[in-house]
């Protein structure tokens, strides 16, 4: 466990709102440097590569990710989506961004490769039930690190489909066909877009989102996910 000096204000805030591990929920020392306990930090599984060429559907060129979906990351993402811990989104991005930063900026050292960040949408009913869209929270934090705007409400999910996690691979590939649309196409016309989601398994969600963005006039679409369930 790493520790750091903290201000008096932060000290009192942490007394009022104790810091817990994003993976297991264990209470952490007030001056913990990271919001993850030592045991869970050992359980982080980093990908050997963080930039993947993605060609199956032809609408998404690259996917960036830092973690394999398993162990500690699986626990943190599960708590983010189902445990009412929205703050996990920021911590997951803070852990992953230093790993993928060089890959994202490798072709353009003095500027960003992207114009805007767009989160994958939840259907309004699902968002009301959860209280937030975890992809929006992840995208917002990524926007902070990359210093480029995040736009929500541009890409919309018009059909409340069954969760992908409950479906077989073949069902996942067709479950999302035709359920997304671009509400404000002028905002994405010829723009370089970084699409954001929490995890990637078959890539069907990202591919369908990238397709409607491209069809609406986007110039280029890549993606960032916190974790990948399987290697590409």
SEVEXVO-847700 format. One line per field, with one value per atom (N, C-alpha, C): residue in three letters; atom name; z, x, y. Coordinates in pm, whole numbers. Layout:
N
resn = c(Ala; ...)
name = c(CA; ...)
c3 = c(Z; ...)
c1 = c(X; ...)
c2 = c(Y; ...)
//
This chain:
232
resn = c(Unk; Unk; Unk; Unk; Unk; Unk; Unk; Unk; Unk; Unk; Unk; Unk; Unk; Unk; Unk; Unk; Unk; Unk; Unk; Unk; Unk; Unk; Unk; Unk; Unk; Unk; Unk; Unk; Unk; Unk; Unk; Unk; Unk; Unk; Unk; Unk; Unk; Unk; Unk; Unk; Unk; Unk; Unk; Unk; Unk; Unk; Unk; Unk; Unk; Unk; Unk; Unk; Unk; Unk; Unk; Unk; Unk; Unk; Unk; Unk; Unk; Unk; Unk; Unk; Unk; Unk; Unk; Unk; Unk; Unk; Unk; Unk; Unk; Unk; Unk; Unk; Unk; Unk; Unk; Unk; Unk; Unk; Unk; Unk; Unk; Unk; Unk; Unk; Unk; Unk; Unk; Unk; Unk; Unk; Unk; Unk; Unk; Unk; Unk; Unk; Unk; Unk; Unk; Unk; Unk; Unk; Unk; Unk; Unk; Unk; Unk; Unk; Unk; Unk; Unk; Unk; Unk; Unk; Unk; Unk; Unk; Unk; Unk; Unk; Unk; Unk; Unk; Unk; Unk; Unk; Unk; Unk; Unk; Unk; Unk; Unk; Unk; Unk; Unk; Unk; Unk; Unk; Unk; Unk; Unk; Unk; Unk; Unk; Unk; Unk; Unk; Unk; Unk; Unk; Unk; Unk; Unk; Unk; Unk; Unk; Unk; Unk; Unk; Unk; Unk; Unk; Unk; Unk; Unk; Unk; Unk; Unk; Unk; Unk; Unk; Unk; Unk; Unk; Unk; Unk; Unk; Unk; Unk; Unk; Unk; Unk; Unk; Unk; Unk; Unk; Unk; Unk; Unk; Unk; Unk; Unk; Unk; Unk; Unk; Unk; Unk; Unk; Unk; Unk; Unk; Unk; Unk; Unk; Unk; Unk; Unk; Unk; Unk; Unk; Unk; Unk; Unk; Unk; Unk; Unk; Unk; Unk; Unk; Unk; Unk; Unk; Unk; Unk; Unk; Unk; Unk; Unk; Unk; Unk; Unk; Unk; Unk; Unk; Unk; Unk; Unk; Unk; Unk; Unk; Unk; Unk; Unk; Unk; Unk; Unk; Unk; Unk; Unk; Unk; Unk; Unk; Unk; Unk; Unk; Unk; Unk; Unk; Unk; Unk; Unk; Unk; Unk; Unk; Unk; Unk; Unk; Unk; Unk; Unk; Unk; Unk; Unk; Unk; Unk; Unk; Unk; Unk; Unk; Unk; Unk; Unk; Unk; Unk; Unk; Unk; Unk; Unk; Unk; Unk; Unk; Unk; Unk; Unk; Unk; Unk; Unk; Unk; Unk; Unk; Unk; Unk; Unk; Unk; Unk; Unk; Unk; Unk; Unk; Unk; Unk; Unk; Unk; Unk; Unk; Unk; Unk; Unk; Unk; Unk; Unk; Unk; Unk; Unk; Unk; Unk; Unk; Unk; Unk; Unk; Unk; Unk; Unk; Unk; Unk; Unk; Unk; Unk; Unk; Unk; Unk; Unk; Unk; Unk; Unk; Unk; Unk; Unk; Unk; Unk; Unk; Unk; Unk; Unk; Unk; Unk; Unk; Unk; Unk; Unk; Unk; Unk; Unk; Unk; Unk; Unk; Unk; Unk; Unk; Unk; Unk; Unk; Unk; Unk; Unk; Unk; Unk; Unk; Unk; Unk; Unk; Unk; Unk; Unk; Unk; Unk; Unk; Unk; Unk; Unk; Unk; Unk; Unk; Unk; Unk; Unk; Unk; Unk; Unk; Unk; Unk; Unk; Unk; Unk; Unk; Unk; Unk; Unk; Unk; Unk; Unk; Unk; Unk; Unk; Unk; Unk; Unk; Unk; Unk; Unk; Unk; Unk; Unk; Unk; Unk; Unk; Unk; Unk; Unk; Unk; Unk; Unk; Unk; Unk; Unk; Unk; Unk; Unk; Unk; Unk; Unk; Unk; Unk; Unk; Unk; Unk; Unk; Unk; Unk; Unk; Unk; Unk; Unk; Unk; Unk; Unk; Unk; Unk; Unk; Unk; Unk; Unk; Unk; Unk; Unk; Unk; Unk; Unk; Unk; Unk; Unk; Unk; Unk; Unk; Unk; Unk; Unk; Unk; Unk; Unk; Unk; Unk; Unk; Unk; Unk; Unk; Unk; Unk; Unk; Unk; Unk; Unk; Unk; Unk; Unk; Unk; Unk; Unk; Unk; Unk; Unk; Unk; Unk; Unk; Unk; Unk; Unk; Unk; Unk; Unk; Unk; Unk; Unk; Unk; Unk; Unk; Unk; Unk; Unk; Unk; Unk; Unk; Unk; Unk; Unk; Unk; Unk; Unk; Unk; Unk; Unk; Unk; Unk; Unk; Unk; Unk; Unk; Unk; Unk; Unk; Unk; Unk; Unk; Unk; Unk; Unk; Unk; Unk; Unk; Unk; Unk; Unk; Unk; Unk; Unk; Unk; Unk; Unk; Unk; Unk; Unk; Unk; Unk; Unk; Unk; Unk; Unk; Unk; Unk; Unk; Unk; Unk; Unk; Unk; Unk; Unk; Unk; Unk; Unk; Unk; Unk; Unk; Unk; Unk; Unk; Unk; Unk; Unk; Unk; Unk; Unk; Unk; Unk; Unk; Unk; Unk; Unk; Unk; Unk; Unk; Unk; Unk; Unk; Unk; Unk; Unk; Unk; Unk; Unk; Unk; Unk; Unk; Unk; Unk; Unk; Unk; Unk; Unk; Unk; Unk; Unk; Unk; Unk; Unk; Unk; Unk; Unk; Unk; Unk; Unk; Unk; Unk; Unk; Unk; Unk; Unk; Unk; Unk; Unk; Unk; Unk; Unk; Unk; Unk; Unk; Unk; Unk; Unk; Unk; Unk; Unk; Unk; Unk; Unk; Unk; Unk; Unk; Unk; Unk; Unk; Unk; Unk; Unk; Unk; Unk; Unk; Unk; Unk; Unk; Unk; Unk; Unk; Unk; Unk; Unk; Unk; Unk; Unk; Unk; Unk; Unk; Unk; Unk; Unk; Unk; Unk; Unk; Unk; Unk; Unk; Unk; Unk)
name = c(N; CA; C; N; CA; C; N; CA; C; N; CA; C; N; CA; C; N; CA; C; N; CA; C; N; CA; C; N; CA; C; N; CA; C; N; CA; C; N; CA; C; N; CA; C; N; CA; C; N; CA; C; N; CA; C; N; CA; C; N; CA; C; N; CA; C; N; CA; C; N; CA; C; N; CA; C; N; CA; C; N; CA; C; N; CA; C; N; CA; C; N; CA; C; N; CA; C; N; CA; C; N; CA; C; N; CA; C; N; CA; C; N; CA; C; N; CA; C; N; CA; C; N; CA; C; N; CA; C; N; CA; C; N; CA; C; N; CA; C; N; CA; C; N; CA; C; N; CA; C; N; CA; C; N; CA; C; N; CA; C; N; CA; C; N; CA; C; N; CA; C; N; CA; C; N; CA; C; N; CA; C; N; CA; C; N; CA; C; N; CA; C; N; CA; C; N; CA; C; N; CA; C; N; CA; C; N; CA; C; N; CA; C; N; CA; C; N; CA; C; N; CA; C; N; CA; C; N; CA; C; N; CA; C; N; CA; C; N; CA; C; N; CA; C; N; CA; C; N; CA; C; N; CA; C; N; CA; C; N; CA; C; N; CA; C; N; CA; C; N; CA; C; N; CA; C; N; CA; C; N; CA; C; N; CA; C; N; CA; C; N; CA; C; N; CA; C; N; CA; C; N; CA; C; N; CA; C; N; CA; C; N; CA; C; N; CA; C; N; CA; C; N; CA; C; N; CA; C; N; CA; C; N; CA; C; N; CA; C; N; CA; C; N; CA; C; N; CA; C; N; CA; C; N; CA; C; N; CA; C; N; CA; C; N; CA; C; N; CA; C; N; CA; C; N; CA; C; N; CA; C; N; CA; C; N; CA; C; N; CA; C; N; CA; C; N; CA; C; N; CA; C; N; CA; C; N; CA; C; N; CA; C; N; CA; C; N; CA; C; N; CA; C; N; CA; C; N; CA; C; N; CA; C; N; CA; C; N; CA; C; N; CA; C; N; CA; C; N; CA; C; N; CA; C; N; CA; C; N; CA; C; N; CA; C; N; CA; C; N; CA; C; N; CA; C; N; CA; C; N; CA; C; N; CA; C; N; CA; C; N; CA; C; N; CA; C; N; CA; C; N; CA; C; N; CA; C; N; CA; C; N; CA; C; N; CA; C; N; CA; C; N; CA; C; N; CA; C; N; CA; C; N; CA; C; N; CA; C; N; CA; C; N; CA; C; N; CA; C; N; CA; C; N; CA; C; N; CA; C; N; CA; C; N; CA; C; N; CA; C; N; CA; C; N; CA; C; N; CA; C; N; CA; C; N; CA; C; N; CA; C; N; CA; C; N; CA; C; N; CA; C; N; CA; C; N; CA; C; N; CA; C; N; CA; C; N; CA; C; N; CA; C; N; CA; C; N; CA; C; N; CA; C; N; CA; C; N; CA; C; N; CA; C; N; CA; C; N; CA; C; N; CA; C; N; CA; C; N; CA; C; N; CA; C; N; CA; C; N; CA; C; N; CA; C; N; CA; C; N; CA; C; N; CA; C; N; CA; C; N; CA; C; N; CA; C; N; CA; C; N; CA; C; N; CA; C; N; CA; C; N; CA; C; N; CA; C; N; CA; C; N; CA; C; N; CA; C; N; CA; C; N; CA; C; N; CA; C; N; CA; C; N; CA; C; N; CA; C; N; CA; C; N; CA; C; N; CA; C; N; CA; C; N; CA; C; N; CA; C; N; CA; C; N; CA; C; N; CA; C; N; CA; C; N; CA; C; N; CA; C; N; CA; C; N; CA; C; N; CA; C; N; CA; C; N; CA; C; N; CA; C)
c3 = c(0; 0; 0; -91; -100; -27; 34; 109; 57; 80; 36; 138; 131; 216; 161; 249; 206; 282; 219; 281; 400; 483; 599; 556; 447; 396; 350; 273; 225; 341; 442; 561; 625; 644; 707; 615; 484; 390; 394; 407; 411; 545; 650; 775; 761; 690; 671; 568; 465; 357; 340; 420; 420; 282; 251; 124; 130; 29; 24; -106; -103; -222; -326; -449; -553; -591; -554; -593; -486; -362; -256; -152; -155; -60; 75; 92; 220; 252; 380; 424; 414; 355; 334; 430; 453; 536; 476; 561; 516; 410; 423; 329; 221; 189; 82; -51; -129; -255; -362; -362; -460; -389; -455; -395; -430; -398; -418; -315; -250; -145; -206; -123; -172; -235; -174; -228; -364; -378; -506; -612; -571; -667; -726; -645; -696; -796; -786; -875; -1005; -1030; -1158; -1268; -1376; -1488; -1608; -1634; -1744; -1875; -1982; -2115; -2159; -2234; -2285; -2389; -2463; -2559; -2518; -2551; -2516; -2638; -2757; -2881; -2972; -3015; -3097; -3227; -3336; -3464; -3462; -3501; -3496; -3633; -3702; -3842; -3875; -3789; -3828; -3897; -3844; -3905; -3997; -3989; -4076; -4034; -3926; -3883; -3768; -3698; -3584; -3619; -3608; -3652; -3541; -3423; -3311; -3182; -3091; -2955; -2859; -2765; -2661; -2529; -2459; -2327; -2248; -2116; -2030; -1958; -1934; -1846; -1912; -1866; -1895; -1796; -1845; -1760; -1676; -1552; -1460; -1328; -1227; -1098; -1040; -1002; -934; -1023; -1151; -1243; -1259; -1268; -1279; -1158; -1039; -917; -920; -963; -966; -1065; -1183; -1286; -1241; -1179; -1130; -1024; -935; -832; -896; -1002; -1074; -1136; -1198; -1272; -1183; -1078; -999; -850; -806; -663; -620; -710; -678; -630; -703; -672; -798; -836; -959; -956; -837; -826; -882; -888; -944; -1086; -1160; -1299; -1308; -1225; -1227; -1188; -1087; -1041; -1147; -1215; -1319; -1434; -1470; -1576; -1529; -1404; -1350; -1349; -1327; -1326; -1467; -1562; -1697; -1790; -1772; -1869; -1883; -1773; -1790; -1875; -1876; -1952; -2101; -2137; -2279; -2339; -2257; -2304; -2424; -2417; -2526; -2655; -2643; -2762; -2827; -2746; -2799; -2870; -2818; -2874; -2962; -2994; -3063; -3202; -3268; -3405; -3410; -3295; -3294; -3160; -3148; -3019; -2965; -3054; -3009; -2996; -3033; -3023; -3006; -2987; -2972; -3108; -3114; -3236; -3256; -3155; -3158; -3130; -3187; -3168; -3051; -3037; -2932; -2877; -2755; -2691; -2678; -2715; -2706; -2629; -2523; -2448; -2517; -2502; -2550; -2463; -2523; -2446; -2380; -2272; -2212; -2256; -2262; -2285; -2165; -2186; -2075; -1957; -1984; -1874; -1790; -1855; -1784; -1705; -1764; -1696; -1571; -1579; -1461; -1351; -1388; -1289; -1219; -1295; -1239; -1171; -1222; -1168; -1246; -1333; -1415; -1525; -1625; -1730; -1700; -1667; -1629; -1741; -1866; -1979; -1986; -1950; -1945; -1839; -1724; -1616; -1656; -1722; -1770; -1876; -1969; -2075; -2021; -1919; -1859; -1798; -1730; -1670; -1777; -1881; -1991; -2061; -2073; -2130; -2048; -1917; -1827; -1854; -1871; -1894; -2032; -2133; -2272; -2314; -2232; -2261; -2393; -2421; -2536; -2487; -2554; -2502; -2512; -2416; -2416; -2448; -2545; -2583; -2548; -2468; -2441; -2501; -2526; -2589; -2740; -2796; -2941; -2997; -2931; -2967; -2870; -2925; -2844; -2868; -2760; -2772; -2766; -2875; -2887; -2849; -2832; -2796; -2668; -2572; -2445; -2461; -2510; -2539; -2413; -2416; -2303; -2283; -2159; -2133; -2211; -2268; -2345; -2262; -2134; -2047; -2032; -2061; -2046; -2174; -2280; -2410; -2451; -2539; -2598; -2704; -2746; -2842; -2968; -3025; -3148; -3127; -3010; -2980; -2959; -2901; -2878; -3010; -3112; -3239; -3310; -3281; -3349; -3255; -3125; -3026; -3043; -3090; -3095; -3235; -3333; -3470; -3480; -3522; -3545; -3421; -3306; -3183; -3147; -3216; -3189; -3303; -3271; -3376; -3327; -3423; -3393; -3392; -3277; -3258; -3315; -3309; -3354; -3450; -3574; -3667; -3700; -3693; -3725; -3629; -3506; -3407; -3431; -3513; -3536; -3680; -3765; -3906; -3924; -3987; -4019; -3895; -3780; -3657; -3630; -3563; -3519; -3378; -3366; -3243; -3168; -3036; -2948; -2873; -2904; -2844; -2714; -2610; -2477; -2420; -2365; -2295; -2178; -2092; -1977; -2013; -2074; -2111; -2254; -2312; -2446; -2444; -2500; -2512; -2660; -2728; -2872; -2955; -2895; -2969; -3041; -3022; -3096; -3060; -2932; -2891; -2957; -2948; -3007; -3159; -3222; -3367; -3415; -3347; -3387; -3364; -3254; -3229; -3333; -3365; -3465; -3602; -3632; -3762; -3778; -3677; -3690; -3689; -3616; -3618; -3755; -3813; -3946; -4051; -4042; -4137; -4127; -4007; -3987; -4026; -4069; -4119; -4041; -3936; -3859; -3948; -3926; -4009; -3973; -3844; -3798; -3658; -3629; -3497; -3444; -3327; -3250; -3116; -3031; -2903; -2789; -2670; -2545; -2454; -2394; -2291; -2173; -2054; -1935; -1944; -1988; -1988; -2105; -2144; -2251; -2193; -2220; -2163; -2228; -2353; -2421; -2509; -2546; -2629; -2772; -2836; -2975; -3066)
c1 = c(84; 0; 87; 59; 134; 57; 133; 72; 125; 51; 92; 48; 113; 71; -58; -150; -277; -301; -378; -407; -501; -510; -599; -744; -781; -917; -948; -856; -879; -883; -804; -804; -942; -1002; -1134; -1242; -1227; -1324; -1318; -1197; -1183; -1230; -1228; -1287; -1438; -1498; -1642; -1686; -1603; -1635; -1517; -1510; -1394; -1366; -1239; -1196; -1203; -1262; -1275; -1215; -1172; -1118; -1229; -1200; -1302; -1337; -1253; -1276; -1351; -1303; -1361; -1438; -1423; -1496; -1430; -1310; -1242; -1205; -1220; -1183; -1032; -988; -846; -795; -664; -608; -639; -648; -684; -587; -459; -360; -319; -408; -379; -366; -265; -240; -339; -376; -471; -592; -704; -827; -845; -741; -742; -649; -693; -612; -497; -401; -283; -318; -409; -446; -512; -603; -672; -579; -483; -387; -303; -273; -199; -282; -414; -503; -535; -472; -492; -418; -486; -426; -416; -294; -273; -256; -308; -288; -144; -90; 47; 53; -56; -68; -190; -190; -305; -371; -317; -377; -404; -530; -569; -631; -590; -655; -788; -893; -1026; -1089; -1105; -1148; -1280; -1334; -1449; -1563; -1608; -1722; -1681; -1558; -1508; -1540; -1615; -1651; -1565; -1503; -1417; -1276; -1181; -1044; -956; -962; -876; -956; -909; -962; -845; -856; -754; -807; -722; -761; -636; -649; -534; -545; -669; -688; -761; -727; -810; -926; -1043; -1161; -1160; -1120; -1114; -1059; -1065; -1006; -1054; -961; -992; -1070; -1035; -1105; -1250; -1273; -1412; -1493; -1435; -1505; -1534; -1435; -1452; -1559; -1559; -1658; -1797; -1805; -1933; -1990; -1905; -1951; -1993; -1925; -1962; -2101; -2128; -2253; -2370; -2344; -2455; -2447; -2338; -2320; -2337; -2390; -2413; -2285; -2177; -2049; -1999; -2064; -2026; -1883; -1829; -1693; -1590; -1625; -1533; -1490; -1579; -1549; -1422; -1414; -1297; -1170; -1179; -1060; -1011; -1105; -1066; -996; -1044; -976; -840; -831; -703; -599; -645; -554; -513; -604; -578; -515; -546; -501; -348; -271; -125; -72; -144; -100; -124; -236; -273; -237; -192; -168; -75; 37; 133; 76; -5; -66; -164; -244; -343; -276; -162; -96; 24; 42; 163; 178; 67; 76; 67; 51; 36; 83; 212; 272; 227; 196; 164; 15; -69; -213; -283; -411; -486; -524; -535; -583; -733; -803; -949; -1005; -1123; -1192; -1290; -1358; -1459; -1461; -1511; -1532; -1683; -1730; -1872; -1891; -1971; -1996; -2102; -2093; -2201; -2323; -2440; -2559; -2630; -2702; -2798; -2937; -3029; -3168; -3214; -3296; -3341; -3400; -3474; -3533; -3425; -3323; -3213; -3132; -3114; -3038; -3112; -3244; -3322; -3312; -3314; -3305; -3170; -3064; -2928; -2893; -2949; -2919; -2813; -2742; -2637; -2597; -2531; -2471; -2322; -2273; -2132; -2038; -2080; -1994; -1979; -2084; -2075; -1976; -1978; -1885; -1741; -1721; -1587; -1541; -1631; -1597; -1565; -1638; -1614; -1474; -1433; -1299; -1191; -1217; -1122; -1108; -1219; -1218; -1128; -1134; -1049; -901; -865; -725; -678; -763; -723; -742; -817; -840; -916; -1011; -1100; -1243; -1342; -1480; -1545; -1631; -1717; -1859; -1923; -2059; -2152; -2254; -2355; -2487; -2576; -2703; -2695; -2578; -2561; -2592; -2538; -2564; -2670; -2778; -2894; -2930; -2973; -3024; -3176; -3241; -3386; -3464; -3397; -3464; -3402; -3485; -3435; -3414; -3298; -3266; -3225; -3230; -3180; -3031; -2982; -2839; -2754; -2645; -2556; -2500; -2478; -2417; -2502; -2631; -2721; -2733; -2670; -2688; -2566; -2591; -2483; -2414; -2296; -2218; -2298; -2365; -2439; -2554; -2616; -2726; -2674; -2556; -2498; -2474; -2435; -2399; -2518; -2640; -2759; -2850; -2825; -2912; -2919; -2811; -2802; -2814; -2843; -2856; -2977; -2954; -3063; -3119; -3051; -3108; -3048; -2941; -2877; -2905; -2907; -2912; -2845; -2807; -2741; -2845; -2861; -2964; -2922; -2793; -2743; -2626; -2655; -2547; -2453; -2498; -2412; -2293; -2312; -2205; -2092; -2118; -2015; -1964; -2018; -1981; -1831; -1769; -1626; -1536; -1590; -1510; -1441; -1328; -1255; -1304; -1365; -1438; -1370; -1361; -1319; -1444; -1489; -1608; -1568; -1649; -1610; -1714; -1664; -1750; -1671; -1739; -1669; -1590; -1655; -1586; -1622; -1539; -1563; -1551; -1651; -1647; -1641; -1755; -1756; -1730; -1749; -1733; -1858; -1970; -2092; -2149; -2142; -2193; -2112; -1981; -1894; -1912; -1921; -1934; -2064; -2175; -2303; -2305; -2245; -2235; -2148; -2034; -1944; -2011; -2093; -2161; -2256; -2338; -2434; -2362; -2251; -2173; -2111; -2056; -1997; -2103; -2216; -2326; -2378; -2367; -2415; -2311; -2192; -2095; -1967; -1949; -1824; -1705; -1595; -1478; -1400; -1398; -1316; -1363; -1369; -1413; -1318; -1259; -1186; -1257; -1207; -1275; -1176; -1224; -1152; -1246; -1195; -1269; -1176; -1233; -1152; -1088; -1167; -1117; -1172; -1098; -1138; -1155; -1270; -1297; -1214; -1181; -1097; -998; -890; -790; -842; -809; -847; -746)
c2 = c(-120; 0; 125; 218; 342; 453; 543; 652; 785; 892; 1024; 1128; 1244; 1354; 1413; 1446; 1504; 1633; 1721; 1850; 1830; 1932; 1925; 1911; 1982; 1972; 1831; 1773; 1638; 1539; 1563; 1477; 1474; 1591; 1596; 1539; 1560; 1502; 1350; 1298; 1153; 1096; 1178; 1134; 1122; 1219; 1219; 1115; 1099; 1005; 910; 806; 716; 657; 642; 586; 435; 375; 230; 177; 55; -10; -24; 16; 9; -134; -229; -368; -448; -442; -524; -443; -309; -225; -210; -266; -258; -113; -74; 60; 76; 188; 214; 321; 326; 433; 570; 670; 805; 856; 826; 880; 779; 685; 590; 664; 629; 698; 656; 529; 478; 419; 425; 373; 225; 150; 6; -55; -160; -222; -302; -339; -409; -543; -618; -749; -736; -638; -621; -564; -483; -429; -542; -641; -757; -836; -822; -897; -826; -710; -640; -714; -740; -811; -716; -667; -575; -652; -595; -651; -629; -723; -706; -596; -579; -469; -388; -259; -177; -114; -142; -91; -210; -224; -337; -290; -350; -325; -400; -330; -392; -381; -495; -493; -564; -651; -734; -661; -548; -479; -366; -323; -219; -77; -58; 77; 127; 35; 67; 26; 120; 92; 36; 100; 59; 55; -27; -31; -19; 74; 91; 35; -36; -87; -122; -121; -149; -283; -330; -445; -561; -680; -796; -796; -838; -838; -966; -950; -1063; -1016; -1099; -1067; -936; -851; -725; -629; -623; -532; -574; -702; -750; -705; -715; -672; -523; -443; -297; -255; -317; -284; -330; -446; -495; -402; -353; -259; -126; -86; 36; 23; -91; -108; -145; -221; -275; -245; -183; -160; -18; 67; 207; 276; 253; 319; 391; 501; 572; 626; 651; 703; 605; 477; 378; 413; 481; 514; 599; 703; 791; 717; 633; 562; 463; 396; 301; 372; 489; 566; 613; 659; 705; 593; 470; 355; 315; 329; 279; 381; 510; 609; 617; 615; 619; 504; 391; 275; 294; 357; 370; 506; 599; 736; 742; 671; 675; 619; 515; 456; 553; 620; 714; 831; 878; 995; 960; 833; 790; 851; 882; 934; 1086; 1149; 1295; 1348; 1372; 1406; 1541; 1635; 1770; 1798; 1702; 1723; 1589; 1593; 1470; 1413; 1282; 1217; 1236; 1285; 1287; 1426; 1450; 1578; 1572; 1459; 1445; 1302; 1291; 1162; 1141; 1023; 991; 860; 860; 737; 652; 521; 435; 461; 471; 510; 393; 424; 333; 376; 283; 321; 404; 508; 594; 518; 411; 333; 269; 211; 146; 250; 367; 471; 520; 531; 571; 467; 340; 233; 233; 254; 252; 384; 492; 624; 698; 631; 691; 593; 648; 565; 556; 439; 424; 465; 446; 485; 637; 711; 857; 901; 836; 871; 842; 728; 693; 793; 826; 920; 1058; 1100; 1230; 1239; 1133; 1133; 1125; 1048; 1039; 1174; 1245; 1380; 1473; 1458; 1539; 1512; 1386; 1351; 1395; 1378; 1403; 1548; 1624; 1766; 1786; 1697; 1714; 1693; 1752; 1748; 1612; 1586; 1468; 1515; 1449; 1484; 1369; 1396; 1296; 1343; 1250; 1284; 1293; 1268; 1268; 1130; 1030; 891; 838; 783; 745; 599; 532; 396; 402; 363; 378; 254; 141; 16; -38; -76; -129; -280; -317; -456; -533; -665; -744; -719; -721; -701; -801; -752; -838; -954; -928; -1029; -1154; -1143; -1257; -1340; -1296; -1359; -1441; -1539; -1616; -1531; -1573; -1495; -1463; -1565; -1544; -1444; -1449; -1358; -1215; -1203; -1070; -997; -1072; -1012; -949; -998; -945; -865; -872; -808; -657; -596; -450; -391; -474; -424; -331; -208; -113; -46; -56; 2; 137; 178; 307; 405; 532; 633; 762; 846; 972; 1083; 1146; 1249; 1384; 1414; 1544; 1524; 1482; 1448; 1564; 1687; 1800; 1810; 1759; 1768; 1668; 1569; 1466; 1464; 1549; 1549; 1566; 1464; 1464; 1475; 1445; 1453; 1319; 1328; 1208; 1174; 1057; 1023; 910; 924; 815; 770; 652; 592; 523; 535; 485; 389; 277; 182; 123; 46; -10; -136; -234; -357; -396; -481; -533; -684; -750; -896; -934; -931; -960; -835; -718; -594; -549; -621; -589; -452; -414; -282; -171; -180; -79; -74; -190; -195; -130; -160; -100; 51; 95; 239; 307; 245; 301; 307; 208; 205; 324; 351; 460; 596; 605; 728; 752; 646; 657; 688; 619; 643; 786; 846; 983; 1088; 1043; 1138; 1153; 1074; 1083; 1051; 1122; 1101; 976; 942; 830; 791; 661; 616; 509; 535; 435; 420; 333; 310; 291; 326; 300; 222; 116; 42; 18; 12; -14; -152; -251; -388; -467; -568; -658; -798; -858; -990; -1100; -1082; -1179; -1103; -1167; -1102; -1092; -978; -958; -1028)
//
